[in-house]
Each structure stands twice: as structure tokens, then as C-alpha cells.
Amino acid sequence: MLDIFWKVHDPTSLNKQGYDEGKQYRSAIFFRSEEQRKKAELSKNTLQASGLYNASIVTEITPFTKFFAAESYHYDFYERNPNLGYCRIIISPKVLKIKEEYRDILKSDYITD
């Protein structure tokens, strides 16, 4: 899961993903146990040391505290709006990347083109 997380977004972009800006769009990993925290920190440090990015990785690793459900219009957004510019330009390439690189471990065809 961490491998996929790092590959489908820019972890060097502070409070921004695609065209969306604001703290709610920050790159973050929320852990529930010390083991999860250690794995997240190790993966982040390994990626930073790899030299793949010229900038520092700004992804925060912080304890999970409370889950807030998204507004209903966010649910299945991509599936309901595949032809919106945002979906075609931002989301579709990420979905295709996951399908291409991880097809052998995907549990279903839920992720569609």
C-alpha cells in the first residue's frame, strides 16, 4: 500500500495535489500503531534517500485520531464523472498507472479505465 501511495501523487508538493490546494489536500499518512508509524517513516526515508525527487518529501506522518466522512458528492466521484476534465487529466492517469503496475495484486476490476 505504501508503494502505491508514493507512486500516485507528488509527495513533495505542500498542501496541493493536482489543481486542488489547501491543507485538506496535503500528503499525509495516518498511523494507528507504532508498527505502522515505523513502516511509514522507513518508506518515506527510503524514498527521500533514493534521489527520485529533487525536493524534500513533505508528506506528514501523524497519529490517526478521528475519521470524518466526506460529503456525499465525493463518493464514487470518478465513477460518476469519468468525462470531467479533472477526472480525465488528473485521476485517469493515476488509475491507469495503478492498473499497469499492480494488476497482478489487484483483488478486482473495481478500478476501471
C-alpha positions as CSV (number, residue, x, y, z in Angstrom):
1,M,0.0,0.0,0.0
2,L,2.8,2.4,0.8
3,D,4.5,1.7,-2.5
4,I,1.3,2.6,-4.4
5,F,0.7,5.7,-2.2
6,W,4.1,7.2,-3.1
7,K,3.7,6.5,-6.8
8,V,0.3,8.0,-7.4
9,H,0.9,11.5,-6.1
10,D,3.6,14.1,-5.6
11,P,4.8,13.8,-2.0
12,T,7.0,17.0,-2.4
13,S,4.0,19.3,-3.0
14,L,2.9,21.0,0.2
15,N,-0.8,21.3,0.6
16,K,-1.5,20.7,-3.1
17,Q,-2.5,17.7,-5.3
18,G,-3.3,18.3,-8.9
19,Y,-5.3,21.5,-9.2
20,D,-6.5,21.3,-5.6
21,E,-4.9,23.5,-3.0
22,G,-5.3,23.8,0.8
23,K,-4.4,21.9,3.9
24,Q,-7.0,19.3,3.2
25,Y,-5.0,18.3,0.1
26,R,-1.8,17.7,2.0
27,S,0.1,14.5,1.6
28,A,-0.3,12.5,4.8
29,I,-0.2,9.1,6.3
30,F,-2.2,8.4,9.4
31,F,-1.0,5.5,11.5
32,R,-2.8,3.5,14.2
33,S,0.1,1.7,15.7
34,E,3.8,2.1,16.4
35,E,4.5,-0.6,13.8
36,Q,2.6,1.4,11.1
37,R,4.4,4.6,12.1
38,K,7.8,2.8,11.7
39,K,6.9,1.4,8.3
40,A,5.7,4.7,7.1
41,E,8.8,6.5,8.3
42,L,11.1,3.9,6.8
43,S,9.3,4.1,3.4
44,K,9.5,7.9,3.4
45,N,13.2,8.0,4.4
46,T,14.0,5.3,1.8
47,L,12.2,7.3,-0.9
48,Q,13.9,10.5,0.1
49,A,17.3,8.8,0.0
50,S,16.7,7.3,-3.4
51,G,17.1,10.7,-5.1
52,L,13.9,10.2,-7.1
53,Y,12.8,13.7,-6.1
54,N,15.0,16.8,-6.2
55,A,12.8,18.4,-3.5
56,S,12.2,17.3,0.1
57,I,9.3,14.9,0.7
58,V,6.7,16.9,2.8
59,T,4.3,14.0,3.5
60,E,3.4,14.2,7.1
61,I,3.2,11.0,9.2
62,T,0.8,11.6,12.1
63,P,-1.3,9.5,14.5
64,F,-4.9,8.7,13.4
65,T,-7.3,10.5,15.7
66,K,-10.7,10.7,14.1
67,F,-12.3,9.9,10.8
68,F,-14.5,12.4,9.1
69,A,-16.8,11.2,6.4
70,A,-16.7,13.2,3.1
71,E,-19.7,14.9,1.8
72,S,-21.9,12.6,-0.3
73,Y,-20.9,14.3,-3.6
74,H,-17.3,13.0,-3.1
75,Y,-18.4,9.3,-3.1
76,D,-17.7,7.4,-6.3
77,F,-16.8,10.8,-7.9
78,Y,-14.6,9.3,-10.6
79,E,-17.0,6.5,-11.5
80,R,-19.9,9.0,-11.7
81,N,-17.9,11.7,-13.6
82,P,-15.4,9.9,-15.9
83,N,-15.5,12.6,-18.6
84,L,-15.0,15.6,-16.4
85,G,-11.7,17.4,-17.3
86,Y,-10.4,16.8,-13.8
87,C,-11.1,13.1,-13.9
88,R,-9.6,12.7,-17.4
89,I,-6.5,14.8,-16.7
90,I,-5.7,14.1,-13.1
91,I,-7.4,10.9,-11.9
92,S,-7.4,8.7,-15.1
93,P,-3.6,8.7,-15.4
94,K,-3.3,7.6,-11.8
95,V,-5.8,4.8,-12.2
96,L,-4.1,3.6,-15.3
97,K,-0.7,3.7,-13.5
98,I,-2.1,1.5,-10.7
99,K,-3.7,-0.9,-13.1
100,E,-0.5,-1.3,-15.2
101,E,2.0,-1.6,-12.3
102,Y,-0.2,-3.6,-9.9
103,R,-2.5,-5.7,-12.0
104,D,-1.2,-8.9,-10.5
105,I,-2.1,-7.9,-7.0
106,L,-5.4,-6.2,-7.6
107,K,-8.3,-8.0,-6.0
108,S,-10.9,-7.0,-8.5
109,D,-11.6,-4.9,-11.5
110,Y,-13.2,-2.2,-9.4
111,I,-10.6,0.3,-10.7
112,T,-11.8,1.0,-14.2
113,D,-10.3,2.8,-17.2
